[in-house]
Amino acid sequence: MFNGDATTSDDANVIASQSVPVVQIATVNGCHLDANLVGKALKKTSLDNLRLIFIENIGNLICPAEFPSVRKRE
């Protein structure tokens, strides 16, 4: 499981507590995972015994707060 988060590892800690292997991906000031961040996480992971990788992205929860969702009528 790859877990993307801008500021904390709280979700990754919960996932790991369930005996699920997890790699925390810190997006820092970004609000989404990009291919470069996922690629770096892949390098930290042994892919030999994996059949499936879940990637949890935080973008949909954080980014909308930074952008106006409606436009004022002019």
All heavy atoms as a GROMACS GRO file, in nm:
protein
  556
    1MET      N    1   0.085  -0.117   0.000
    1MET     CA    2   0.000   0.000   0.000
    1MET      C    3   0.089   0.123   0.000
    1MET      O    4   0.180   0.134   0.082
    1MET     CB    5  -0.088  -0.004   0.125
    1MET     CG    6  -0.166   0.120   0.151
    1MET     SD    7  -0.318   0.113   0.060
    1MET     CE    8  -0.396   0.262   0.106
    2PHE      N    9   0.065   0.213  -0.093
    2PHE     CA   10   0.132   0.343  -0.092
    2PHE      C   11   0.031   0.444  -0.041
    2PHE      O   12  -0.082   0.450  -0.090
    2PHE     CB   13   0.177   0.384  -0.231
    2PHE     CG   14   0.286   0.299  -0.289
    2PHE    CD1   15   0.318   0.308  -0.422
    2PHE    CD2   16   0.359   0.211  -0.212
    2PHE    CE1   17   0.419   0.232  -0.478
    2PHE    CE2   18   0.460   0.134  -0.265
    2PHE     CZ   19   0.490   0.145  -0.399
    3ASN      N   20   0.071   0.522   0.056
    3ASN     CA   21  -0.020   0.620   0.116
    3ASN      C   22   0.038   0.760   0.098
    3ASN      O   23   0.147   0.789   0.146
    3ASN     CB   24  -0.040   0.591   0.265
    3ASN     CG   25  -0.131   0.692   0.329
    3ASN    OD1   26  -0.247   0.700   0.297
    3ASN    ND2   27  -0.077   0.770   0.419
    4GLY      N   28  -0.034   0.845   0.027
    4GLY     CA   29   0.009   0.983   0.007
    4GLY      C   30  -0.057   1.075   0.107
    4GLY      O   31  -0.177   1.067   0.130
    5ASP      N   32   0.022   1.160   0.168
    5ASP     CA   33  -0.032   1.257   0.263
    5ASP      C   34   0.057   1.379   0.265
    5ASP      O   35   0.179   1.367   0.256
    5ASP     CB   36  -0.040   1.196   0.403
    5ASP     CG   37  -0.136   1.273   0.492
    5ASP    OD1   38  -0.114   1.395   0.512
    5ASP    OD2   39  -0.232   1.214   0.544
    6ALA      N   40  -0.004   1.494   0.279
    6ALA     CA   41   0.072   1.620   0.274
    6ALA      C   42   0.150   1.647   0.401
    6ALA      O   43   0.259   1.706   0.396
    6ALA     CB   44  -0.022   1.736   0.246
    7THR      N   45   0.098   1.607   0.517
    7THR     CA   46   0.163   1.650   0.640
    7THR      C   47   0.185   1.543   0.745
    7THR      O   48   0.274   1.559   0.828
    7THR     CB   49   0.080   1.764   0.707
    7THR    OG1   50  -0.052   1.716   0.733
    7THR    CG2   51   0.075   1.886   0.619
    8THR      N   52   0.106   1.437   0.748
    8THR     CA   53   0.121   1.339   0.857
    8THR      C   54   0.133   1.197   0.801
    8THR      O   55   0.108   1.172   0.684
    8THR     CB   56  -0.001   1.341   0.952
    8THR    OG1   57  -0.115   1.285   0.884
    8THR    CG2   58  -0.032   1.481   0.999
    9SER      N   59   0.168   1.106   0.890
    9SER     CA   60   0.170   0.964   0.855
    9SER      C   61   0.060   0.890   0.930
    9SER      O   62   0.067   0.768   0.946
    9SER     CB   63   0.307   0.904   0.886
    9SER     OG   64   0.334   0.915   1.023
   10ASP      N   65  -0.042   0.962   0.976
   10ASP     CA   66  -0.149   0.901   1.055
   10ASP      C   67  -0.216   0.785   0.982
   10ASP      O   68  -0.236   0.678   1.040
   10ASP     CB   69  -0.254   1.005   1.094
   10ASP     CG   70  -0.200   1.110   1.189
   10ASP    OD1   71  -0.091   1.090   1.246
   10ASP    OD2   72  -0.267   1.215   1.206
   11ASP      N   73  -0.255   0.805   0.857
   11ASP     CA   74  -0.321   0.698   0.782
   11ASP      C   75  -0.227   0.579   0.762
   11ASP      O   76  -0.269   0.464   0.776
   11ASP     CB   77  -0.371   0.748   0.646
   11ASP     CG   78  -0.485   0.847   0.660
   11ASP    OD1   79  -0.553   0.846   0.764
   11ASP    OD2   80  -0.505   0.925   0.566
   12ALA      N   81  -0.103   0.606   0.729
   12ALA     CA   82  -0.006   0.498   0.711
   12ALA      C   83   0.012   0.418   0.840
   12ALA      O   84   0.024   0.296   0.836
   12ALA     CB   85   0.128   0.554   0.663
   13ASN      N   86   0.012   0.486   0.954
   13ASN     CA   87   0.026   0.418   1.082
   13ASN      C   88  -0.093   0.325   1.108
   13ASN      O   89  -0.076   0.214   1.157
   13ASN     CB   90   0.041   0.519   1.196
   13ASN     CG   91   0.169   0.598   1.187
   13ASN    OD1   92   0.264   0.557   1.121
   13ASN    ND2   93   0.171   0.714   1.249
   14VAL      N   94  -0.212   0.371   1.076
   14VAL     CA   95  -0.333   0.287   1.094
   14VAL      C   96  -0.326   0.166   1.002
   14VAL      O   97  -0.355   0.053   1.044
   14VAL     CB   98  -0.461   0.369   1.068
   14VAL    CG1   99  -0.583   0.279   1.065
   14VAL    CG2  100  -0.477   0.477   1.173
   15ILE      N  101  -0.287   0.187   0.879
   15ILE     CA  102  -0.275   0.077   0.783
   15ILE      C  103  -0.172  -0.024   0.831
   15ILE      O  104  -0.196  -0.145   0.832
   15ILE     CB  105  -0.240   0.131   0.643
   15ILE    CG1  106  -0.356   0.215   0.589
   15ILE    CG2  107  -0.206   0.018   0.547
   15ILE    CD1  108  -0.319   0.303   0.471
   16ALA      N  109  -0.056   0.024   0.875
   16ALA     CA  110   0.050  -0.064   0.923
   16ALA      C  111   0.008  -0.143   1.046
   16ALA      O  112   0.050  -0.258   1.065
   16ALA     CB  113   0.176   0.018   0.952
   17SER      N  114  -0.077  -0.084   1.130
   17SER     CA  115  -0.123  -0.154   1.250
   17SER      C  116  -0.207  -0.276   1.217
   17SER      O  117  -0.230  -0.362   1.302
   17SER     CB  118  -0.201  -0.059   1.341
   17SER     OG  119  -0.330  -0.034   1.288
   18GLN      N  120  -0.253  -0.286   1.093
   18GLN     CA  121  -0.331  -0.401   1.047
   18GLN      C  122  -0.243  -0.504   0.976
   18GLN      O  123  -0.292  -0.590   0.903
   18GLN     CB  124  -0.443  -0.355   0.954
   18GLN     CG  125  -0.539  -0.257   1.017
   18GLN     CD  126  -0.610  -0.317   1.138
   18GLN    OE1  127  -0.662  -0.427   1.131
   18GLN    NE2  128  -0.609  -0.244   1.248
   19SER      N  129  -0.112  -0.493   0.995
   19SER     CA  130  -0.013  -0.583   0.934
   19SER      C  131  -0.011  -0.575   0.782
   19SER      O  132   0.020  -0.673   0.714
   19SER     CB  133  -0.037  -0.728   0.979
   19SER     OG  134  -0.024  -0.737   1.119
   20VAL      N  135  -0.045  -0.458   0.730
   20VAL     CA  136  -0.039  -0.434   0.586
   20VAL      C  137   0.088  -0.356   0.558
   20VAL      O  138   0.111  -0.250   0.619
   20VAL     CB  139  -0.162  -0.354   0.538
   20VAL    CG1  140  -0.150  -0.318   0.391
   20VAL    CG2  141  -0.290  -0.431   0.566
   21PRO      N  142   0.175  -0.405   0.468
   21PRO     CA  143   0.294  -0.328   0.434
   21PRO      C  144   0.255  -0.195   0.370
   21PRO      O  145   0.170  -0.191   0.281
   21PRO     CB  146   0.367  -0.416   0.333
   21PRO     CG  147   0.304  -0.551   0.342
   21PRO     CD  148   0.166  -0.530   0.395
   22VAL      N  149   0.314  -0.088   0.418
   22VAL     CA  150   0.277   0.045   0.368
   22VAL      C  151   0.402   0.130   0.350
   22VAL      O  152   0.496   0.121   0.428
   22VAL     CB  153   0.175   0.114   0.462
   22VAL    CG1  154   0.232   0.134   0.600
   22VAL    CG2  155   0.125   0.245   0.406
   23VAL      N  156   0.402   0.210   0.244
   23VAL     CA  157   0.508   0.307   0.220
   23VAL      C  158   0.442   0.444   0.224
   23VAL      O  159   0.347   0.471   0.150
   23VAL     CB  160   0.575   0.285   0.082
   23VAL    CG1  161   0.675   0.397   0.053
   23VAL    CG2  162   0.643   0.150   0.078
   24GLN      N  163   0.488   0.530   0.315
   24GLN     CA  164   0.435   0.665   0.326
   24GLN      C  165   0.499   0.753   0.220
   24GLN      O  166   0.621   0.754   0.206
   24GLN     CB  167   0.465   0.722   0.465
   24GLN     CG  168   0.430   0.868   0.483
   24GLN     CD  169   0.281   0.894   0.477
   24GLN    OE1  170   0.200   0.810   0.510
   24GLN    NE2  171   0.244   1.013   0.434
   25ILE      N  172   0.416   0.825   0.146
   25ILE     CA  173   0.467   0.920   0.046
   25ILE      C  174   0.425   1.059   0.092
   25ILE      O  175   0.307   1.092   0.096
   25ILE     CB  176   0.409   0.891  -0.094
   25ILE    CG1  177   0.439   0.747  -0.136
   25ILE    CG2  178   0.464   0.992  -0.194
   25ILE    CD1  179   0.371   0.706  -0.266
   26ALA      N  180   0.523   1.140   0.129
   26ALA     CA  181   0.495   1.276   0.175
   26ALA      C  182   0.487   1.368   0.054
   26ALA      O  183   0.584   1.384  -0.020
   26ALA     CB  184   0.603   1.323   0.271
   27THR      N  185   0.372   1.428   0.034
   27THR     CA  186   0.356   1.522  -0.078
   27THR      C  187   0.396   1.663  -0.038
   27THR      O  188   0.400   1.752  -0.122
   27THR     CB  189   0.211   1.522  -0.128
   27THR    OG1  190   0.124   1.563  -0.023
   27THR    CG2  191   0.171   1.385  -0.180
   28VAL      N  192   0.425   1.684   0.090
   28VAL     CA  193   0.468   1.811   0.148
   28VAL      C  194   0.371   1.922   0.107
   28VAL      O  195   0.258   1.922   0.151
   28VAL     CB  196   0.615   1.843   0.112
   28VAL    CG1  197   0.664   1.961   0.193
   28VAL    CG2  198   0.704   1.723   0.138
   29ASN      N  199   0.410   2.014   0.021
   29ASN     CA  200   0.322   2.125  -0.017
   29ASN      C  201   0.230   2.091  -0.133
   29ASN      O  202   0.145   2.170  -0.169
   29ASN     CB  203   0.404   2.249  -0.052
   29ASN     CG  204   0.475   2.305   0.069
   29ASN    OD1  205   0.424   2.298   0.180
   29ASN    ND2  206   0.593   2.359   0.049
   30GLY      N  207   0.248   1.975  -0.192
   30GLY     CA  208   0.161   1.934  -0.302
   30GLY      C  209   0.033   1.874  -0.250
   30GLY      O  210   0.023   1.834  -0.134
   31CYS      N  211  -0.065   1.868  -0.335
   31CYS     CA  212  -0.193   1.813  -0.290
   31CYS      C  213  -0.230   1.685  -0.364
   31CYS      O  214  -0.342   1.640  -0.358
   31CYS     CB  215  -0.303   1.916  -0.304
   31CYS     SG  216  -0.329   1.973  -0.472
   32HIS      N  217  -0.135   1.626  -0.431
   32HIS     CA  218  -0.163   1.501  -0.502
   32HIS      C  219  -0.033   1.425  -0.524
   32HIS      O  220   0.075   1.480  -0.515
   32HIS     CB  221  -0.231   1.529  -0.636
   32HIS     CG  222  -0.143   1.603  -0.731
   32HIS    ND1  223  -0.125   1.740  -0.723
   32HIS    CD2  224  -0.064   1.560  -0.832
   32HIS    CE1  225  -0.040   1.778  -0.818
   32HIS    NE2  226  -0.001   1.670  -0.885
   33LEU      N  227  -0.048   1.298  -0.552
   33LEU     CA  228   0.067   1.216  -0.590
   33LEU      C  229   0.091   1.232  -0.738
   33LEU      O  230  -0.002   1.237  -0.817
   33LEU     CB  231   0.040   1.069  -0.560
   33LEU     CG  232   0.023   1.032  -0.414
   33LEU    CD1  233  -0.016   0.886  -0.400
   33LEU    CD2  234   0.150   1.061  -0.336
   34ASP      N  235   0.217   1.239  -0.777
   34ASP     CA  236   0.249   1.238  -0.919
   34ASP      C  237   0.336   1.116  -0.949
   34ASP      O  238   0.374   1.041  -0.859
   34ASP     CB  239   0.316   1.368  -0.962
   34ASP     CG  240   0.445   1.398  -0.888
   34ASP    OD1  241   0.511   1.303  -0.839
   34ASP    OD2  242   0.485   1.515  -0.882
   35ALA      N  243   0.365   1.094  -1.075
   35ALA     CA  244   0.440   0.975  -1.116
   35ALA      C  245   0.578   0.971  -1.051
   35ALA      O  246   0.628   0.862  -1.015
   35ALA     CB  247   0.453   0.971  -1.268
   36ASN      N  248   0.642   1.085  -1.033
   36ASN     CA  249   0.774   1.089  -0.972
   36ASN      C  250   0.770   1.040  -0.827
   36ASN      O  251   0.855   0.962  -0.785
   36ASN     CB  252   0.830   1.232  -0.978
   36ASN     CG  253   0.972   1.241  -0.927
   36ASN    OD1  254   1.057   1.161  -0.964
   36ASN    ND2  255   0.997   1.338  -0.841
   37LEU      N  256   0.671   1.084  -0.751
   37LEU     CA  257   0.659   1.040  -0.612
   37LEU      C  258   0.630   0.891  -0.603
   37LEU      O  259   0.686   0.820  -0.519
   37LEU     CB  260   0.549   1.120  -0.540
   37LEU     CG  261   0.579   1.268  -0.514
   37LEU    CD1  262   0.455   1.339  -0.464
   37LEU    CD2  263   0.693   1.281  -0.416
   38VAL      N  264   0.542   0.841  -0.689
   38VAL     CA  265   0.511   0.698  -0.689
   38VAL      C  266   0.634   0.618  -0.731
   38VAL      O  267   0.664   0.513  -0.674
   38VAL     CB  268   0.389   0.668  -0.779
   38VAL    CG1  269   0.367   0.518  -0.792
   38VAL    CG2  270   0.263   0.736  -0.724
   39GLY      N  271   0.709   0.668  -0.828
   39GLY     CA  272   0.831   0.602  -0.872
   39GLY      C  273   0.933   0.589  -0.761
   39GLY      O  274   0.997   0.485  -0.744
   40LYS      N  275   0.947   0.694  -0.680
   40LYS     CA  276   1.040   0.689  -0.566
   40LYS      C  277   0.994   0.584  -0.464
   40LYS      O  278   1.075   0.513  -0.406
   40LYS     CB  279   1.050   0.826  -0.500
   40LYS     CG  280   1.127   0.927  -0.582
   40LYS     CD  281   1.131   1.062  -0.512
   40LYS     CE  282   1.206   1.165  -0.594
   40LYS     NZ  283   1.207   1.297  -0.530
   41ALA      N  284   0.863   0.576  -0.443
   41ALA     CA  285   0.810   0.476  -0.349
   41ALA      C  286   0.833   0.334  -0.402
   41ALA      O  287   0.864   0.243  -0.325
   41ALA     CB  288   0.661   0.500  -0.326
   42LEU      N  289   0.821   0.316  -0.532
   42LEU     CA  290   0.845   0.184  -0.592
   42LEU      C  291   0.989   0.139  -0.567
   42LEU      O  292   1.013   0.020  -0.546
   42LEU     CB  293   0.817   0.187  -0.742
   42LEU     CG  294   0.670   0.182  -0.782
   42LEU    CD1  295   0.656   0.210  -0.931
   42LEU    CD2  296   0.609   0.047  -0.747
   43LYS      N  297   1.082   0.233  -0.568
   43LYS     CA  298   1.222   0.199  -0.544
   43LYS      C  299   1.247   0.152  -0.401
   43LYS      O  300   1.344   0.083  -0.373
   43LYS     CB  301   1.312   0.318  -0.576
   43LYS     CG  302   1.319   0.348  -0.724
   43LYS     CD  303   1.407   0.467  -0.753
   43LYS     CE  304   1.408   0.497  -0.903
   43LYS     NZ  305   1.487   0.615  -0.934
   44LYS      N  306   1.157   0.187  -0.308
   44LYS     CA  307   1.169   0.146  -0.168
   44LYS      C  308   1.099   0.014  -0.140
   44LYS      O  309   1.095  -0.031  -0.027
   44LYS     CB  310   1.107   0.253  -0.076
   44LYS     CG  311   1.174   0.387  -0.081
   44LYS     CD  312   1.101   0.482   0.011
   44LYS     CE  313   1.163   0.621   0.007
   44LYS     NZ  314   1.090   0.715   0.094
   45THR      N  315   1.041  -0.046  -0.243
   45THR     CA  316   0.956  -0.163  -0.226
   45THR      C  317   1.012  -0.283  -0.302
   45THR      O  318   1.052  -0.271  -0.417
   45THR     CB  319   0.814  -0.131  -0.281
   45THR    OG1  320   0.767  -0.013  -0.217
   45THR    CG2  321   0.719  -0.244  -0.254
   46SER      N  322   1.012  -0.396  -0.236
   46SER     CA  323   1.050  -0.520  -0.302
   46SER      C  324   0.928  -0.569  -0.381
   46SER      O  325   0.824  -0.601  -0.324
   46SER     CB  326   1.092  -0.625  -0.200
   46SER     OG  327   1.112  -0.748  -0.265
   47LEU      N  328   0.940  -0.571  -0.511
   47LEU     CA  329   0.827  -0.607  -0.597
   47LEU      C  330   0.820  -0.757  -0.627
   47LEU      O  331   0.724  -0.802  -0.691
   47LEU     CB  332   0.835  -0.529  -0.728
   47LEU     CG  333   0.841  -0.377  -0.714
   47LEU    CD1  334   0.856  -0.311  -0.850
   47LEU    CD2  335   0.718  -0.325  -0.642
   48ASP      N  336   0.916  -0.834  -0.580
   48ASP     CA  337   0.923  -0.976  -0.614
   48ASP      C  338   0.799  -1.055  -0.575
   48ASP      O  339   0.755  -1.142  -0.649
   48ASP     CB  340   1.047  -1.040  -0.550
   48ASP     CG  341   1.176  -0.982  -0.605
   48ASP    OD1  342   1.175  -0.932  -0.720
   48ASP    OD2  343   1.277  -0.985  -0.532
   49ASN      N  344   0.744  -1.029  -0.459
   49ASN     CA  345   0.631  -1.108  -0.410
   49ASN      C  346   0.498  -1.034  -0.416
   49ASN      O  347   0.399  -1.079  -0.358
   49ASN     CB  348   0.657  -1.153  -0.266
   49ASN     CG  349   0.776  -1.246  -0.258
   49ASN    OD1  350   0.794  -1.332  -0.344
   49ASN    ND2  351   0.858  -1.228  -0.156
   50LEU      N  352   0.494  -0.921  -0.484
   50LEU     CA  353   0.370  -0.843  -0.492
   50LEU      C  354   0.290  -0.880  -0.615
   50LEU      O  355   0.344  -0.900  -0.723
   50LEU     CB  356   0.401  -0.693  -0.495
   50LEU     CG  357   0.458  -0.632  -0.369
   50LEU    CD1  358   0.483  -0.484  -0.390
   50LEU    CD2  359   0.366  -0.653  -0.251
   51ARG      N  360   0.160  -0.885  -0.597
   51ARG     CA  361   0.070  -0.907  -0.710
   51ARG      C  362  -0.018  -0.784  -0.734
   51ARG      O  363  -0.075  -0.767  -0.840
   51ARG     CB  364  -0.017  -1.029  -0.684
   51ARG     CG  365   0.065  -1.157  -0.681
   51ARG     CD  366  -0.013  -1.279  -0.644
   51ARG     NE  367  -0.130  -1.296  -0.728
   51ARG     CZ  368  -0.237  -1.366  -0.691
   51ARG    NH1  369  -0.239  -1.425  -0.574
   51ARG    NH2  370  -0.340  -1.378  -0.771
   52LEU      N  371  -0.029  -0.699  -0.631
   52LEU     CA  372  -0.118  -0.584  -0.639
   52LEU      C  373  -0.064  -0.474  -0.549
   52LEU      O  374  -0.016  -0.500  -0.439
   52LEU     CB  375  -0.259  -0.627  -0.592
   52LEU     CG  376  -0.370  -0.525  -0.595
   52LEU    CD1  377  -0.401  -0.483  -0.738
   52LEU    CD2  378  -0.495  -0.583  -0.530
   53ILE      N  379  -0.072  -0.351  -0.595
   53ILE     CA  380  -0.033  -0.235  -0.514
   53ILE      C  381  -0.151  -0.138  -0.511
   53ILE      O  382  -0.205  -0.102  -0.616
   53ILE     CB  383   0.090  -0.162  -0.572
   53ILE    CG1  384   0.212  -0.253  -0.572
   53ILE    CG2  385   0.119  -0.034  -0.494
   53ILE    CD1  386   0.332  -0.193  -0.641
   54PHE      N  387  -0.190  -0.098  -0.391
   54PHE     CA  388  -0.293   0.005  -0.375
   54PHE      C  389  -0.222   0.139  -0.355
   54PHE      O  390  -0.127   0.149  -0.279
   54PHE     CB  391  -0.382  -0.023  -0.253
   54PHE     CG  392  -0.477  -0.135  -0.274
   54PHE    CD1  393  -0.446  -0.262  -0.229
   54PHE    CD2  394  -0.597  -0.114  -0.339
   54PHE    CE1  395  -0.533  -0.367  -0.248
   54PHE    CE2  396  -0.685  -0.218  -0.359
   54PHE     CZ  397  -0.653  -0.345  -0.313
   55ILE      N  398  -0.272   0.242  -0.422
   55ILE     CA  399  -0.218   0.377  -0.407
   55ILE      C  400  -0.330   0.465  -0.356
   55ILE      O  401  -0.430   0.485  -0.425
   55ILE     CB  402  -0.161   0.431  -0.540
   55ILE    CG1  403  -0.052   0.338  -0.592
   55ILE    CG2  404  -0.110   0.574  -0.521
   55ILE    CD1  405  -0.004   0.374  -0.731
   56GLU      N  406  -0.314   0.516  -0.235
   56GLU     CA  407  -0.414   0.602  -0.175
   56GLU      C  408  -0.369   0.746  -0.193
   56GLU      O  409  -0.261   0.784  -0.151
   56GLU     CB  410  -0.428   0.567  -0.025
   56GLU     CG  411  -0.543   0.635   0.045
   56GLU     CD  412  -0.506   0.770   0.104
   56GLU    OE1  413  -0.388   0.792   0.135
   56GLU    OE2  414  -0.595   0.853   0.118
   57ASN      N  415  -0.452   0.826  -0.259
   57ASN     CA  416  -0.417   0.963  -0.293
   57ASN      C  417  -0.500   1.060  -0.209
   57ASN      O  418  -0.619   1.039  -0.192
   57ASN     CB  419  -0.441   0.987  -0.442
   57ASN     CG  420  -0.383   1.118  -0.489
   57ASN    OD1  421  -0.320   1.189  -0.414
   57ASN    ND2  422  -0.404   1.150  -0.614
   58ILE      N  423  -0.439   1.166  -0.162
   58ILE     CA  424  -0.507   1.262  -0.076
   58ILE      C  425  -0.562   1.382  -0.150
   58ILE      O  426  -0.629   1.465  -0.093
   58ILE     CB  427  -0.414   1.309   0.038
   58ILE    CG1  428  -0.277   1.353  -0.015
   58ILE    CG2  429  -0.394   1.202   0.138
   58ILE    CD1  430  -0.268   1.491  -0.057
   59GLY      N  431  -0.536   1.392  -0.278
   59GLY     CA  432  -0.566   1.513  -0.353
   59GLY      C  433  -0.710   1.560  -0.350
   59GLY      O  434  -0.736   1.678  -0.338
   60ASN      N  435  -0.804   1.470  -0.360
   60ASN     CA  436  -0.943   1.512  -0.367
   60ASN      C  437  -0.993   1.577  -0.240
   60ASN      O  438  -1.090   1.652  -0.241
   60ASN     CB  439  -1.032   1.393  -0.402
   60ASN     CG  440  -1.008   1.346  -0.543
   60ASN    OD1  441  -0.961   1.421  -0.626
   60ASN    ND2  442  -1.040   1.221  -0.569
   61LEU      N  443  -0.930   1.549  -0.128
   61LEU     CA  444  -0.975   1.605  -0.001
   61LEU      C  445  -0.912   1.740   0.030
   61LEU      O  446  -0.970   1.823   0.096
   61LEU     CB  447  -0.945   1.508   0.113
   61LEU     CG  448  -1.013   1.372   0.102
   61LEU    CD1  449  -0.966   1.282   0.215
   61LEU    CD2  450  -1.163   1.387   0.104
   62ILE      N  451  -0.790   1.762  -0.018
   62ILE     CA  452  -0.718   1.884   0.017
   62ILE      C  453  -0.727   1.991  -0.091
   62ILE      O  454  -0.750   2.107  -0.063
   62ILE     CB  455  -0.570   1.852   0.048
   62ILE    CG1  456  -0.563   1.768   0.174
   62ILE    CG2  457  -0.488   1.978   0.063
   62ILE    CD1  458  -0.424   1.725   0.210
   63CYS      N  459  -0.709   1.955  -0.215
   63CYS     CA  460  -0.701   2.054  -0.323
   63CYS      C  461  -0.824   2.142  -0.339
   63CYS      O  462  -0.810   2.261  -0.360
   63CYS     CB  463  -0.670   1.986  -0.456
   63CYS     SG  464  -0.499   1.928  -0.463
   64PRO      N  465  -0.946   2.088  -0.329
   64PRO     CA  466  -1.060   2.176  -0.351
   64PRO      C  467  -1.066   2.295  -0.257
   64PRO      O  468  -1.119   2.399  -0.293
   64PRO     CB  469  -1.180   2.083  -0.328
   64PRO     CG  470  -1.129   1.948  -0.361
   64PRO     CD  471  -0.985   1.949  -0.314
   65ALA      N  472  -1.009   2.283  -0.140
   65ALA     CA  473  -1.011   2.395  -0.045
   65ALA      C  474  -0.924   2.510  -0.092
   65ALA      O  475  -0.941   2.623  -0.050
   65ALA     CB  476  -0.964   2.347   0.092
   66GLU      N  477  -0.830   2.481  -0.182
   66GLU     CA  478  -0.739   2.584  -0.230
   66GLU      C  479  -0.792   2.660  -0.351
   66GLU      O  480  -0.735   2.760  -0.390
   66GLU     CB  481  -0.605   2.522  -0.264
   66GLU     CG  482  -0.534   2.463  -0.143
   66GLU     CD  483  -0.401   2.400  -0.180
   66GLU    OE1  484  -0.357   2.414  -0.295
   66GLU    OE2  485  -0.342   2.337  -0.093
   67PHE      N  486  -0.897   2.610  -0.413
   67PHE     CA  487  -0.948   2.670  -0.535
   67PHE      C  488  -1.096   2.702  -0.520
   67PHE      O  489  -1.170   2.624  -0.460
   67PHE     CB  490  -0.930   2.574  -0.654
   67PHE     CG  491  -0.787   2.536  -0.675
   67PHE    CD1  492  -0.738   2.413  -0.631
   67PHE    CD2  493  -0.697   2.623  -0.737
   67PHE    CE1  494  -0.606   2.377  -0.649
   67PHE    CE2  495  -0.565   2.587  -0.756
   67PHE     CZ  496  -0.519   2.465  -0.712
   68PRO      N  497  -1.141   2.815  -0.572
   68PRO     CA  498  -1.284   2.846  -0.563
   68PRO      C  499  -1.367   2.744  -0.643
   68PRO      O  500  -1.330   2.707  -0.753
   68PRO     CB  501  -1.295   2.987  -0.622
   68PRO     CG  502  -1.172   3.004  -0.704
   68PRO     CD  503  -1.066   2.916  -0.644
   69SER      N  504  -1.476   2.700  -0.584
   69SER     CA  505  -1.559   2.602  -0.653
   69SER      C  506  -1.672   2.667  -0.732
   69SER      O  507  -1.735   2.601  -0.814
   69SER     CB  508  -1.616   2.501  -0.553
   69SER     OG  509  -1.691   2.569  -0.456
   70VAL      N  510  -1.698   2.793  -0.705
   70VAL     CA  511  -1.801   2.865  -0.782
   70VAL      C  512  -1.744   2.999  -0.827
   70VAL      O  513  -1.654   3.054  -0.765
   70VAL     CB  514  -1.928   2.889  -0.701
   70VAL    CG1  515  -2.000   2.760  -0.673
   70VAL    CG2  516  -1.900   2.963  -0.572
   71ARG      N  517  -1.800   3.049  -0.932
   71ARG     CA  518  -1.756   3.180  -0.981
   71ARG      C  519  -1.866   3.281  -0.954
   71ARG      O  520  -1.984   3.254  -0.979
   71ARG     CB  521  -1.729   3.170  -1.132
   71ARG     CG  522  -1.680   3.297  -1.190
   71ARG     CD  523  -1.645   3.280  -1.334
   71ARG     NE  524  -1.612   3.410  -1.389
   71ARG     CZ  525  -1.593   3.432  -1.516
   71ARG    NH1  526  -1.606   3.334  -1.602
   71ARG    NH2  527  -1.562   3.551  -1.560
   72LYS      N  528  -1.828   3.394  -0.903
   72LYS     CA  529  -1.926   3.498  -0.876
   72LYS      C  530  -1.975   3.556  -1.007
   72LYS      O  531  -1.896   3.577  -1.100
   72LYS     CB  532  -1.868   3.606  -0.788
   72LYS     CG  533  -1.838   3.561  -0.648
   72LYS     CD  534  -1.782   3.676  -0.565
   72LYS     CE  535  -1.751   3.627  -0.427
   72LYS     NZ  536  -1.698   3.732  -0.343
   73ARG      N  537  -2.102   3.583  -1.013
   73ARG     CA  538  -2.159   3.645  -1.133
   73ARG      C  539  -2.110   3.788  -1.143
   73ARG      O  540  -2.108   3.863  -1.047
   73ARG     CB  541  -2.311   3.642  -1.123
   73ARG     CG  542  -2.380   3.698  -1.243
   73ARG     CD  543  -2.527   3.686  -1.232
   73ARG     NE  544  -2.561   3.557  -1.291
   73ARG     CZ  545  -2.683   3.509  -1.291
   73ARG    NH1  546  -2.780   3.572  -1.232
   73ARG    NH2  547  -2.708   3.393  -1.346
   74GLU      N  548  -2.068   3.826  -1.261
   74GLU     CA  549  -2.016   3.962  -1.282
   74GLU      C  550  -2.121   4.051  -1.341
   74GLU      O  551  -2.207   4.016  -1.411
   74GLU     CB  552  -1.895   3.956  -1.374
   74GLU     CG  553  -1.782   3.882  -1.308
   74GLU     CD  554  -1.661   3.867  -1.402
   74GLU    OE1  555  -1.659   3.925  -1.511
   74GLU    OE2  556  -1.569   3.797  -1.362
   0.00000   0.00000   0.00000
